Amino acid sequence: MKLTKTVKYHYKLTGKTLEKDIESFIKEARKGAFSWDYKYNSEGLKIIKQYFRWLQEKFDKKEYEECKICYGKLVLFLIDSSVCEDDANFGYEDLLSRIDKDFDRFIKNYFICLVKTCDIEELTKRTAEYAVKLERAGYGFDSDIKTLIEELDEQTLKNLEQRMLIKTEGMTNKDEDKIDIVHFLMEIAQEQDDKEKYLRLCERLRGVVPDKEVDYIVWEFDEIGSEPEVF
């Protein structure tokens, strides 16, 4: 993307499509093109914000297929960048909140796009990939799991959970990705207030993570469930 300034900033795609432009931006960013962005007039941050503005317009027009691809590339990249996964270190203390104070709305848009355009295999693959990235970065959003629960029928959601669980077979203490997927599935059970499912998932972690950690997350279910609602 080219960014020029006269009275205000103007944005023009340099790729043939928004997807190609985002890919090019990510490639350059991973090479360090926008390192310590705030020292250089925040050009990278301005471009990212513009991408999301364009994506919101496309989402509002129900162009879900294109949005799915673009949100997927951009969101996963930004989660990586927020924890300095590679040279794409923009230098902001909280990159996602600098992009938008309500970054969660982009997550919701992404999952709505997934539900509306993916078959079960693609939905499983993309959700598992997202779960691993999210857990590794230590982020938590409200809308990812809520959107899956609200937008999928009961059988499809069960199918998704079963397929994600298959990805964790043969899990050992070295399989961080598989452990991350189990944690994501536990969050679904917690959101559904399904203690039986939650405890079954906890037991899958026995012998994989320390027993003290499993005991804590068993206790955590009741502790979170007993928290009073705030009105």
N, C-alpha and C positions, 0 to 999 in steps of 0.2 A: 504494500500500500504506500502511496505517496501522500505526504502531508505538507501542505504549503500554507502560508499565512499572509493574508492581506489585512482586511479589517478583522476577520475571524478565520478560524481554521477551516479548510476545505479538504475533503477526503475523496480519493479516487482509487478504485481498484486497479492494481497492476497485474493481477492474475485474470484469467478468462472468467472465472467464477469466484464467488465468495469462498468456497471450499479451497480452491487453489491458492487464493490470496492468504488465507489463514495458514495453510501448509507452509507457504513461503516464509511468512512471518515467524512461525514456530521454528523452522529450520535455522533462520538467521539468529533468532533469540537464543537457541541452544548453543550457538557458537559464541555467544557473549555479546551480540550486537547491541543489546539494551541493558548491559550490566550497569548497576548504580544509576538507573534511569532518572532519578530525581535531580541528578547533577547536570542533566542534559535536557532541561525543559520538559521532562516527563513525556517525551515523545512516544515511548512505548506504551505507557499507560493511556495516553489519549487514543492511540490506535485500538487498543483492546476495548476501551469504552465504546468506540465507534462500531466495532464488530458486534458488540452486544446490542447496540441500538438497531443495527440492520437486522440482526437475528430476531429481535422483538417484533419488528415490522413483518418479517416473513412468518413468524409464529402466529401473529394476529391474522394473517391471511391464510392460515392453516396449511402452510407449505411445510408439513411436518417431516417429510423425508429429507429434504435438504437441511432443515434445522437439526434433525437427529445427528447427521454426519458432522455438521459444523459445531454444534454444542459439544458433541463427544470429543472432538479434537481439542477444542479450546478449553473446556472445563478440566479435562484430565491433565493437559499441559500446565494449566495454571495451578492445579493442586501440586504438581511436581515443583513448579517454580517457587511456590510459597515456602517450600522447605529446602530450597536450593539443591534440587536433585542433580542438576548439572550446572553448566555455565550460564543458564538462563536465570540469573539472580538479578532481579530488578532493583533490589536494595531497599524495599519498603518493609516496615516492621510487620504489617498485616496487609499483604497484597490484595487479597480478596475483598476486604472491606474498603480498600482504596478504590477498587473498581466500582463497587456499589455497596452501600450500607446494608442493602437487603439482597445479598448474593444468593440467598436461598431461593429467590424467585426464578433465577436461571436454572437452578437444580430442578425445580418443579417443572419448568418448561421442558427440560431435557427428558425427564421421566415420562411426561405426557407424550412426547414424541416417540419414545421407545415403545410405550404401550400401544400407540396407534399405528405403528409401522412395522414392528418386529414380529417375526414368527417366534415360537418358543425357543428355538435354538439360538437365534441371534439375541433375544432378550436375556437368556441365561448368560451368554458370553459377555455382553456389554455390562450387565449388572454385576457379574463377578469381577470384571476388570475394574469397574468403578469402586466396588467394595474394597478391593485390595489397595487401590490408590488412596482412598479416603482413610482407611485404618492406618496405613503407613504414615500419613501426614498428621494423624491425630485430629482430624476435623470431624464435626458432626453437624448434620443439617436436619431440619424437621420434615422437609417435604419429600425426600427420596422414598422412604419407606411408606409414609402416609399416602403418597400418590400410587404406589404399587397396590396397597391394600384397597384404596378407594376406586381405582380405575380397572383393576383386574377382577374377573369373576372368581368365585371361591376355588373352582377346580383348576383354573389357569394358574392362580397363585400357588396352589399346592404343587402343581407340576413344576413351576419355576423353582420352588424350594427344594424339591426332590432332585432336580437336575443340578442345582448348585451343590447340593450335598454330595452327589456322585463325584464332583470335582475334588472332594476332600478325602476320598478313599485312600487308604494307605498312609494317612497323615502321620508324620513324625515331628519331633520338636524342632527339626530343621526346616520344616515346610511352612514358612511364615505366611505365604499366600493362602494356603489352605486354612490355616488358623484364622486369618482375617475374614475369610468367607464364613466360617462358623460363627464368628462374632457378629457379622451382619445378619445372619439368619436368627441369631439370638435376639437381636434388636427388633426383628419382625415379630417374634413371639412375644416380646415384652410389650410392643405396641398393641398387640392383640389381647394382652393380658392372659396369655395361654401358658400357665405355669408348667403344665405337663410337658408341652413341647419344649419349653425353655430348659427344663431339667434334663430332658433327653439329650439336648444339644450340649449341655454342660458336661454330661458324662462322656461325650465323645472326646472331650479334652483331657480326661483322666489319663495320666501316663504320658501325655504330650506336653502339657505345661505343668508347673509345680502344683501340687494338691492345694496349697494355701491359696493360690490364685483361683482355682476352681471353687473352693469353699467360699471365697469372697464374692464371686459372681453369682453363686447360689443365693447367698445372703442378700445380695444387691437387688434381686427381683422383688422380694418382699419389702425391702426398704424403700425402693422407688414407688412401689404400688401403694405404700402407706402414707406417702407425702400428701398433705392436705392441698386441695385445689385453691388457687388464688383467684378471687373474683374481683 
